[in-house]
Amino acid sequence: MTQKIRVAEIVESMVAGIREHIRQIATYVDRERFELTVICSAERDGRIRPELEQWRAAGVGVIEVPMVRPISPPRDILCYRRILHELRKGAFSVIHTHGSKGGFIGRMAARTLPGVAVIHTGHTFPVQWARGASGAFYLALERKACRRTHRVIALTGAQKELLVRMRVCPEEKIAVVANATELPPMPGPDDRRRAREALGIPPEEPVIGMVGRIVPQKAPDAFVGAARLVARARPDAHFVWIGDGPLRADLEHGLRRMDVPPANVHVAGEYDDPRWLYPAFDVFLFTTRWEGMPYAVLEAMAAGLPVVSMRVPGIDELVQHGRTGMLVSNDALLGMCVVELLKHRTKLSQFGAAARSLIEERFPIAQFVKRLEELYVDEAAARAECGARSQENA
């Protein structure tokens, strides 16, 4: 029997898209070929712990290390030592790090281990959003970590181009592996009715929805601006944001100031799995300032929804303007595009059907898992070969 490849996934940010990414790895990677351990933190959201227990019960190793997002040298050093201890004890062939904090600490620990393949997925890299002195600081850290990384995974071609342009790492180190999502059964009238009842929305009124954390990256101010324009053209429209975050009060205040009934505004809070609520929407309005490859958009398209989004790098590799949705470069145009779609129900249906077909064709889970497993096998083999050559030359 072929020996299993031992893989460690190291991640601090077990929320939002990264949480979904790790869930997919823990669920779908072949257990006959790979022995998986997730080294993670539940400090941001302790509600992840029941899911961690489910992974343990399914045979995935889970080790909690209390990493936190802010830079905290005393705590970060303790986490580094704990992770290094676990990596030495685990005798892993592949170490796959995720995000900024888990990515840096994990790769610094991995550099001390000979013969181990180090892979990193940034999801969104600091060079996409950090500016000024902090941007220069994070860029220097990422360049240092990438020198100790055998393969960097970009989620889109645009992300790869940025990493090369900013000299984060050489092009030959970068592999593009797009995110993916499960394709649920096509939502029907019962699914739509159930989702709308849960949100308190009448069955026939138009609904514009967004799913995501309420943080500066997701531009809740742009959502409010678009909603205000849509409300003037369609006073019966409902506006839904599923998620939570530090800007929730600002979002709620902005939506309340619109000239629409309070019953037409829904800030629904966070759901562990919001996918059953997508059928309530008619249009998915995605406001964002930067992205890797957002799961919320993948899931909305899988649910057969047209997407109206800002044209930020990478989004145009997912949303096809004029076929599966509409992309704009100016916040002021978001609302106009939503109004245009609501006027033409046939186009709304056509875009939604095309969006679902695109997910089925280009972003299936099986394709993501196959590509990731190939990287694990190839990088583990390359490191083993380097180790063998070193021994021969010793």
Stockholm file with secondary structure:
# STOCKHOLM 1.0

chainA/1-394         MTQKIRVAEIVESMVAGIREHIRQIATYVDRERFELTVICSAERDGRIRPELEQWRAAGVGVIEVPMVRPISPPRDILCYRRILHELRKGAFSVIHTHGSKGGFIGRMAARTLPGVAVIHTGHTFPVQWARGASGAFYLALERKACRRTHRVIALTGAQKELLVRMRVCPEEKIAVVANATELPPMPGPDDRRRAREALGIPPEEPVIGMVGRIVPQKAPDAFVGAARLVARARPDAHFVWIGDGPLRADLEHGLRRMDVPPANVHVAGEYDDPRWLYPAFDVFLFTTRWEGMPYAVLEAMAAGLPVVSMRVPGIDELVQHGRTGMLVSNDALLGMCVVELLKHRTKLSQFGAAARSLIEERFPIAQFVKRLEELYVDEAAARAECGARSQENA
#=GR chainA/1-394 SS CCCCEEEEEEESCCSHHHHHHHHHHHHHSCTTTEEEEEEECCSSCGGGHHHHHHHHHTTCEEEECCCCSSCCHHHHHHHHHHHHHHHHHHTCSEEEEESHHHHHHHHHHHTTSTTCEEEEECSSCGGGTCCHHHHHHHHHHHHHHHTTCSEEEESSHHHHHHHHHTTSSCGGGEEECCCCBCCCCCCCHHHHHHHHHHHTCCSSSCEEEEESCCSGGGCHHHHHHHHHHHHHHCTTCEEEEEBCCTTHHHHHHHHHTSSSCGGGEEEEECCSCGGGGGGGCSEEEECCSCCSCCHHHHHHHHTTCCEEEECCTTGGGTSCBTTTEEEESSTHHHHHHHHHHHHCHHHHHHHHHHHHHHHHHHCBHHHHHHHHHHHHHHHHHHHHHHHHHHHHHC
#=GC SS_cons         CCCCEEEEEEESCCSHHHHHHHHHHHHHSCTTTEEEEEEECCSSCGGGHHHHHHHHHTTCEEEECCCCSSCCHHHHHHHHHHHHHHHHHHTCSEEEEESHHHHHHHHHHHTTSTTCEEEEECSSCGGGTCCHHHHHHHHHHHHHHHTTCSEEEESSHHHHHHHHHTTSSCGGGEEECCCCBCCCCCCCHHHHHHHHHHHTCCSSSCEEEEESCCSGGGCHHHHHHHHHHHHHHCTTCEEEEEBCCTTHHHHHHHHHTSSSCGGGEEEEECCSCGGGGGGGCSEEEECCSCCSCCHHHHHHHHTTCCEEEECCTTGGGTSCBTTTEEEESSTHHHHHHHHHHHHCHHHHHHHHHHHHHHHHHHCBHHHHHHHHHHHHHHHHHHHHHHHHHHHHHC
//
